[in-house]
Amino acid sequence: MDENIRPKSVIVIFGATGDLAKRKLFPSIYNLYKKGKLSENFAVVGLARRPWTDEILRENVEQSIKDAKSTDEDKNLADFVSHFYYRSFDVTNDASYDDLNRLIIDLEGEYQTEGNRLFYLAMAPNFFGLIAKKLKEYGLKETSGWTRLIIEKPFGVNLETAKELNNEIRQAFDENQIYRIDHYLGKEMVQNIEVIRFANGIFEHLWNNQFISNIQITASELLGVEERARYYDESGAARDMLQNHILQMVALLLMEPPINLTTDEIRSEKIKVLRALRKIGPEKVDNYFVRGQYDSGEINGEAVPSYREEDEALAESSTETYVAGKLTIDNYRWAGVPIYVRTGKRLAEKTVNITVQFKDLPMNLYYKSDNERHPNLLSINIQPDAGITLVINANKSGAGSLAEPIELSYNQNEVPGINTPEAYEKLLYDCTIGDATNFTHWDEVALSWEFVDPILEAWSNSKPNFPNYKSGSMGPKEADELLEKDGFHWWDL
């Protein structure tokens, strides 16, 4: 895709008074505008139930941009916010859609947007199907330009509900008009996975079960559930992280080289990985997966409560705030290579990291004993410090003839002049230019749920011994044992 395209469009945000719009969407649209990636021919319509006016929305947009430190009294900010309009909107009221259609038609005439319309559903997912149906029913998607629909997760709570939601939306929009957003896919280093693999012979030739012993993915958070407690209790770590973000990273790491870099070819290879992911029957889940819930503890020297103390409604909750698992890929390239994943809240650090452990030499003369072996590692750090580290063995000064691990590192945050775009900024731009590569296809959603559903089913039929890990730790001891029985341990680089 040509990154010099400056798309013209009317962007409609359902849920414009919410936290996502304030923290992510408004600053991201502004950054695109400031970088010249958004034409002057654009308008943004904010919709929500609150009785705001255009002026109140514009004040909130301006404040959200200043809070995001996107600007220092930028003289263009006033021009930018003048493109924003607000309507108090009830998604269940048919009259609201008629009014919206009239407003969009007026704005298309004023801003010459060529009929391009982007609808962003930044609100509760139980309204997604209804909104899609009404947008079609009231002619809001029938224009002379393109129409696209961005949907936030969660996309269902299991395979059955995901299918129902997909069927509802597909009655109004074609698959190529639906953009299921996964903000992890907009992160710079996640997108770099493909480049690291397919642009470097040093890695791609070794990227298989002949040379790799295991792969680890860690997505840990310092924060607990806080004000999201009641929402989170209906979700849990498996639905919140494993089914989407983590399995998407697994697919990118393990996919075969595509024949080209088009959306369809990349998606095709990712789908093959998810198809090859070995399903785990409910009776075997405990052999492959560990769940946890945080107890009270300390984070950065401050006492923090347990999950069950976060809200009175959670007092007897069996919802997991931590998941660790061993994944197996049944194909020629990856047979026999375990993929270990873990994610959780209130852990010792905030990080998203991928570590690839390479097999050791059958006989290494530079170790005193097998206990002192240091395997070669490739670490891809996605956040907070985006970068790559390659751990190799070398003879350090004064170490005699023994090998010691040294790190060859590239930290993207330390490179002068690099301005890494926010994930939402990248994905919004991709959507406006019609590049769906970093969005999730329905087949990926369905296959992910097929894998996760048996795990959730098994857990729903047994009562866990929660809480089972202290806040400020890296999770329950059973997660360490999951690797130890295979002769491995978690890497913290």
C-alpha positions, -999 to +999 in steps of 0.1 A: +000+000+000+011+035-008+018+053+025+016+087+007-022+083+003-041+110+021-076+095+024-108+116+024-136+103+047-163+109+073-153+090+104-183+081+127-174+070+163-201+052+182-192+057+219-174+091+214-177+100+251-159+068+263-124+061+275-112+045+243-121+075+222-105+099+247-073+080+252-066+064+218-089+075+190-088+113+192-050+115+197-044+090+169-066+109+144-048+141+154-014+125+148-025+113+113-036+149+106-005+164+119+017+140+099-001+148+067-016+113+065-051+126+067-065+149+040-081+182+050-112+167+035-124+148+066-150+151+093-155+132+125-190+126+139-191+116+176-221+097+188-231+088+224-261+091+248-248+122+266-265+155+257-233+171+244-230+197+217-204+202+189-186+226+212-184+202+242-171+174+220-144+197+205-133+208+240-130+172+250-111+163+219-087+192+224-081+182+261-076+145+252-049+155+227-032+177+253-034+149+279-017+126+254+011+152+250+006+151+212+010+189+210+025+219+227-001+247+220-002+237+183-018+265+163-033+238+140-053+223+169-082+247+165-085+239+128-084+202+136-111+202+162-134+223+139-138+191+118-156+174+148-194+172+152-216+156+179-250+140+180-267+126+211-276+091+199-297+062+210-286+031+190-320+015+196-339+045+182-346+045+145-350+083+143-313+086+154-301+069+122-322+091+099-307+122+116-272+107+113-276+100+076-287+136+070-257+150+089-233+128+070-247+138+037-243+175+047-207+169+058-199+150+026-210+181+007-191+205+029-158+185+031-159+168-003-151+134+011-162+115-020-187+093-001-161+075+020-175+064+054-158+047+083-179+035+112-160+028+144-179+008+171-161+019+203-189+007+226-204-024+242-203-054+218-239-064+225-249-035+203-226-044+173-252-065+154-280-040+159-259-011+148-247-029+117-283-039+108-296-003+112-267+012+092-278-009+063-315-005+069-312+033+068-289+035+038-259+047+057-236+022+040-248+028+005-226+056-009-206+065-040-174+058-021-162+030+003-178+020+036-159+002+064-168-010+098-142-012+127-152-035+156-134-037+189-130-069+209-144-090+224-159-107+194-182-130+212-174-149+245-171-183+228-174-198+193-212-200+194-217-163+203-190-153+179-208-171+151-241-154+160-224-120+160-206-126+128-239-137+111-256-105+123-229-083+110-224-102+077-261-096+069-253-059+066-215-058+057-193-080+035-163-096+051-140-072+032-158-042+048-153-055+083-122-046+102-119-065+135-093-045+154-066-061+175-043-033+188-014-057+193-012-061+155-006-023+153+024-024+175+057-017+157+076-047+170+047-071+163+047-060+127+085-064+128+082-101+134+076-107+097+105-085+088+129-102+113+120-136+099+116-131+062+143-104+056+171-122+074+186-155+062+204-158+095+170-165+111+147-179+085+169-208+077+169-217+114+132-211+119+121-247+124+122-277+147+157-286+136+172-256+153+146-242+178+140-260+211+111-238+223+094-204+220+080-183+249+055-155+248+049-134+279+024-106+282+024-094+318+008-064+335+016-046+367-020-033+370-050-052+384-085-049+372-094-017+391-124+001+377-129-026+350-135-053+377-171-062+368-165-062+331-133-083+336-150-108+358-172-119+328-141-122+306-110-134+324-074-137+311-082-164+285-108-144+267-091-111+273-056-120+260-051-156+249-079-159+224-069-128+205-036-111+211-015-141+221-028-164+194-023-137+168+014-134+178+017-172+177+004-172+141+028-145+130+058-163+146+050-197+131+035-190+097+051-201+065+066-174+042+038-160+021+042-158-017+039-121-014+030-094+012-007-089+002-034-091+029-049-123+015-016-142+013-005-132+049-039-141+063-038-174+045-006-184+061-017-173+096-049-193+092-029-224+084-010-221+117-043-218+137-056-248+118-025-268+128-028-258+165-035-290+184-069-288+201-069-299+238-098-320+251-113-308+284-099-339+301-063-330+292-065-292+299-047-295+333-017-311+316-012-282+293-027-251+310-025-233+343-049-207+356-044-183+384-059-154+403-039-128+422-038-124+459-028-093+478+009-083+477+032-055+469+038-036+436+067-011+436+067-011+474+029-004+477+004-028+492-023-039+467-055-059+473-063-093+460-086-097+430-115-107+452-111-075+473-112-052+442-150-052+442-176-067+465-191-086+436-159-105+432-158-120+467-163-156+455-151-152+420-134-180+401-124-158+372-087-163+362-064-133+360-035-154+348-031-181+322+000-201+312-001-228+286+019-251+264+008-251+227+017-276+201+017-271+163+010-302+142+029-295+110+062-304+094+080-272+104+071-271+141+064-307+152+079-313+186+086-276+194+066-264+225+052-229+224+048-216+260+026-186+266+017-167+298-003-136+306-016-121+338-024-091+359-006-078+390+027-094+379+062-083+387+067-062+356+048-048+326+062-064+295+052-081+262+081-103+251+088-131+227+118-153+233+130-179+209+154-205+224+177-222+199+190-258+204+224-262+219+253-279+202+255-316+209+289-312+224+300-278+236+336-276+248+333-242+264+312-252+294+324-265+327+293-286+330+258-291+315+244-270+343+262-239+330+250-241+294+238-208+279+216-214+249+214-188+221+183-167+224+164-142+202+143-119+223+118-096+206+106-070+231+073-054+221+067-032+251+076-012+270+111-009+254+106-020+218+137-038+205+156-070+197+182-088+217+203-117+204+221-137+231+253-155+219+282-170+237+317-154+236+349-154+256+347-124+280+378-108+291+393-126+321+371-156+318+398-179+306+386-203+279+350-204+292+321-191+272+298-164+287+265-151+273+267-116+258+238-096+244+237-078+210+208-054+214+188-029+193+165-006+212+141+012+190+133+038+216+169+049+217+173+056+179+173+093+172+145+105+150+123+074+152+088+084+160+069+051+166+032+056+158+007+046+184-009+012+175-043+028+170-029+055+147-013+028+124-045+007+123-068+037+117-047+047+088-046+011+074-084+010+075-088+043+057-065+031+029-081-003+027-052-024+041-067-052+062-034-071+067-032-062+104-069-068+111-084-102+121-103-122+095-134-142+106-116-175+100-089-165+125-115-155+151-134-188+147-102-210+148-090-191+180-123-198+197-122-235+186-089-237+205-099-218+236-135-231+241-124-266+255-101-249+280-129-226+293-153-256+293-129-276+315-124-247+339-161-241+342-166-276+355-141-274+384-136-250+413-101-236+414-081-230+446-079-192+442-061-170+449-029-188+440-002-162+433+009-131+451+007-097+435+042-087+424+052-122+415+053-138+380+024-161+386+016-194+403+044-220+408+025-245+385+034-222+356+071-228+363+065-265+367+048-266+332+082-259+317+103-277+342+088-311+333+101-305+297+135-294+310+130-257+304+124-225+324+109-191+317+134-165+304+133-130+318+155-108+295 
